[in-house]
């Protein structure tokens, strides 16, 4: 059982963004592997609350990320997610530097892994430079709404820009599926994030009707 990041290890992060029913139906079908991170996505947490995080923790003994995208009130939000069983939490890169500094510091105090999501940030490196306390991971993120724009791309070039200055893990998110995680790793990502989606969803990801017992081992071969 691993509840912290392992140096020089790549991961696949599987994000639940719909309902607790999806978690109950799908998560037990995902074979445990220390290279798998399970995410309580932002829409899922808004819908299911802290109970949704607790549900994932009951069903998954490895790393669990609470995608809170903290923008203020870092201490209370980190405490909430930690008490519900999360051992990694995200803050929004759009938050003030003071919030991000405090968030990273509080995560360290609680023994929680801090992740800053750079969704909408043109210069992730510039956002990190003023911080006194650095995160454990940075998320290079093309949002789900951006997937509708064919000119919108995952800014892979930001990976090396950040890594050249800071020894943080780099996550990549944005329309990845089982066939495109290889590209994320090829471009230097430590963590490839894939969403659980419904057949009716416009976004790419792992469709909730898949045979996860077959799909997950296939993805892990790319890790």
C-alpha positions as CSV (number, residue, x, y, z in Angstrom):
1,X,0.0,0.0,0.0
2,X,1.4,3.4,-1.0
3,X,0.0,6.7,0.1
4,X,2.9,8.9,-1.0
5,X,4.6,9.6,-4.3
6,X,7.6,7.4,-5.0
7,X,10.7,9.0,-6.6
8,X,11.3,8.1,-10.3
9,X,7.8,6.4,-10.5
10,X,5.2,7.3,-13.1
11,X,1.5,7.2,-12.3
12,X,-1.9,7.1,-14.0
13,X,-4.5,9.1,-12.2
14,X,-8.2,8.1,-12.7
15,X,-10.6,10.8,-12.1
16,X,-14.3,10.3,-11.1
17,X,-16.4,13.4,-11.9
18,X,-19.9,12.1,-11.8
19,X,-21.7,10.3,-9.0
20,X,-21.1,8.0,-6.0
21,X,-22.9,5.3,-8.0
22,X,-20.0,5.5,-10.6
23,X,-17.5,5.0,-7.9
24,X,-19.4,2.0,-6.4
25,X,-19.8,0.4,-9.8
26,X,-16.4,1.0,-11.2
27,X,-13.7,1.4,-8.5
28,X,-14.0,-2.2,-7.3
29,X,-13.3,-3.3,-10.8
30,X,-10.0,-1.4,-11.0
31,X,-7.2,-3.7,-9.9
32,X,-5.1,-2.3,-7.2
33,X,-1.6,-1.0,-8.2
34,X,0.6,1.4,-6.4
35,X,1.0,3.3,-9.7
36,X,-2.7,4.2,-9.8
37,X,-4.0,7.4,-8.2
38,X,-7.8,7.8,-7.7
39,X,-9.1,11.3,-8.0
40,X,-12.3,12.7,-6.4
41,X,-12.9,15.2,-9.2
42,X,-14.2,18.8,-8.6
43,X,-17.7,18.1,-9.9
44,X,-17.9,14.9,-8.0
45,X,-17.0,16.6,-4.7
46,X,-19.5,19.4,-5.3
47,X,-22.2,16.8,-5.9
48,X,-21.2,14.3,-3.2
49,X,-19.4,16.4,-0.6
50,X,-16.8,15.0,1.8
51,X,-18.8,11.8,1.9
52,X,-17.7,11.2,-1.7
53,X,-14.1,11.4,-0.7
54,X,-14.7,9.0,2.2
55,X,-16.4,6.5,-0.2
56,X,-13.3,6.5,-2.4
57,X,-11.1,6.0,0.6
58,X,-13.1,3.0,1.8
59,X,-12.8,1.4,-1.6
60,X,-9.2,2.3,-2.5
61,X,-6.2,1.7,-0.2
62,X,-3.7,3.7,-2.3
63,X,-3.3,7.4,-3.2
64,X,-6.5,9.5,-3.3
65,X,-6.5,13.0,-4.6
66,X,-9.2,15.5,-3.6
67,X,-9.4,18.0,-6.6
68,X,-10.7,20.9,-4.5
69,X,-8.9,23.6,-6.5
70,X,-8.5,25.6,-3.3
71,X,-8.6,29.3,-4.0
72,X,-8.8,30.6,-0.4
73,X,-9.2,29.4,3.2
74,X,-6.5,26.8,2.6
75,X,-6.2,25.5,6.2
76,X,-9.8,24.6,6.6
77,X,-10.2,23.1,3.2
78,X,-7.0,21.0,3.6
79,X,-8.2,19.9,7.0
80,X,-11.6,18.9,5.6
81,X,-10.2,16.8,2.8
82,X,-7.5,15.2,5.0
83,X,-10.1,14.2,7.5
84,X,-12.1,12.5,4.8
85,X,-9.2,10.4,3.7
86,X,-7.5,12.3,1.0
87,X,-3.7,12.3,1.0
88,X,-3.2,14.7,-1.9
89,X,-5.1,17.9,-2.6
90,X,-5.2,20.5,-5.4
91,X,-5.1,24.3,-5.3
92,X,-6.0,26.5,-8.2
93,X,-3.1,28.2,-9.9
94,X,-5.3,31.2,-10.2
95,X,-5.3,31.7,-6.4
96,X,-3.1,34.5,-4.9
97,X,0.5,33.7,-4.1
98,X,-0.3,34.1,-0.4
99,X,-2.9,31.4,-0.6
100,X,-0.7,29.0,-2.6
101,X,2.2,29.5,-0.1
102,X,-0.1,28.9,2.8
103,X,-1.7,25.9,1.0
104,X,1.7,24.2,0.4
105,X,2.7,24.9,4.0
106,X,-0.5,23.5,5.5
107,X,-0.4,20.4,3.3
108,X,3.1,19.7,4.7
109,X,1.8,20.2,8.2
110,X,-1.0,17.6,7.7
111,X,1.3,15.2,5.8
112,X,-0.8,15.8,2.6
113,X,0.7,16.0,-0.9
114,X,0.2,19.5,-2.4
115,X,-0.7,19.9,-6.1
116,X,-1.2,23.2,-7.9
117,X,-3.5,23.0,-10.9
118,X,-2.4,25.5,-13.6
119,X,-5.6,25.4,-15.6
120,X,-5.9,28.8,-17.3
121,X,-2.3,29.9,-16.5
122,X,-0.2,31.0,-19.4
123,X,3.0,31.0,-17.3
124,X,3.0,28.2,-14.7
125,X,6.7,28.8,-14.0
126,X,6.0,32.5,-13.3
127,X,3.3,31.5,-10.9
128,X,5.7,29.2,-8.9
129,X,8.7,31.6,-8.7
130,X,7.3,34.0,-6.0
131,X,6.4,31.1,-3.7
132,X,8.4,30.4,-0.6
133,X,6.9,26.9,-0.2
134,X,6.8,24.8,-3.3
135,X,4.2,22.1,-4.1
136,X,4.9,18.4,-4.5
137,X,3.3,18.4,-7.9
138,X,2.2,20.8,-10.7
139,X,-0.7,20.0,-13.0
140,X,-0.4,21.1,-16.6
141,X,-4.1,21.2,-17.5
142,X,-6.2,21.7,-20.6
143,X,-9.8,22.0,-19.3
144,X,-12.7,19.9,-20.4
145,X,-14.4,22.9,-21.9
146,X,-11.3,23.7,-23.9
147,X,-11.5,20.3,-25.6
148,X,-14.2,21.7,-27.8
149,X,-11.6,24.1,-29.3
150,X,-9.4,22.2,-31.8
151,X,-6.7,24.8,-31.4
152,X,-6.4,24.2,-27.7
153,X,-3.5,21.9,-26.8
154,X,-1.9,20.5,-23.7
155,X,1.1,22.8,-23.2
156,X,3.7,20.1,-22.9
157,X,6.4,22.7,-23.3
158,X,5.6,23.9,-19.8
159,X,6.8,20.6,-18.4
160,X,10.5,21.2,-19.0
161,X,10.2,24.9,-18.1
162,X,9.0,24.0,-14.6
163,X,11.2,21.0,-14.2
164,X,14.3,23.0,-15.1
165,X,13.8,25.1,-12.0
166,X,12.0,22.9,-9.5
167,X,12.1,19.2,-8.6
168,X,8.3,18.7,-8.6
169,X,6.2,16.0,-10.1
170,X,4.3,17.0,-13.3
171,X,0.8,15.9,-13.9
172,X,-0.9,16.3,-17.3
173,X,-4.6,16.5,-17.9
174,X,-6.8,17.3,-20.9
175,X,-8.6,14.8,-23.0
176,X,-6.4,11.8,-22.4
177,X,-7.6,8.3,-22.9
178,X,-6.0,4.8,-22.9
179,X,-4.5,5.5,-26.3
180,X,-2.9,8.9,-25.5
181,X,-1.3,8.4,-22.1
182,X,1.9,7.4,-23.9
183,X,2.2,10.8,-25.4
184,X,2.0,12.4,-22.0
185,X,4.8,10.2,-20.6
186,X,6.9,10.8,-23.8
187,X,6.7,14.5,-23.2
188,X,7.9,14.2,-19.6
189,X,4.9,13.8,-17.5
190,X,5.1,11.9,-14.2
191,X,1.3,11.6,-13.9
192,X,-1.2,11.1,-16.7
193,X,-4.8,12.0,-15.7
194,X,-7.7,10.3,-17.4
195,X,-11.3,11.0,-16.7
196,X,-14.1,8.4,-16.3
197,X,-16.7,9.5,-18.8
198,X,-20.1,8.4,-19.9
199,X,-20.9,7.3,-23.5
200,X,-22.9,10.5,-23.9
201,X,-20.1,12.8,-22.7
202,X,-18.4,15.0,-25.3
203,X,-15.0,14.7,-23.5
204,X,-12.4,11.9,-24.0
205,X,-11.5,9.5,-21.3
206,X,-12.3,6.0,-20.0
207,X,-15.9,5.2,-20.8
208,X,-17.7,3.8,-17.8
209,X,-18.9,0.7,-19.6
210,X,-15.4,-0.5,-20.4
211,X,-13.9,-3.7,-19.1
212,X,-11.6,-2.1,-16.5
213,X,-10.0,-5.4,-15.6
214,X,-8.5,-5.4,-19.2
215,X,-8.1,-1.6,-19.8
216,X,-6.2,-0.7,-16.7
217,X,-3.4,-3.3,-17.1
218,X,-3.1,-2.1,-20.7
219,X,-2.6,1.5,-19.5
220,X,-0.2,0.4,-16.9
221,X,2.1,-1.1,-19.5
222,X,2.7,2.5,-20.7
223,X,3.6,3.7,-17.2
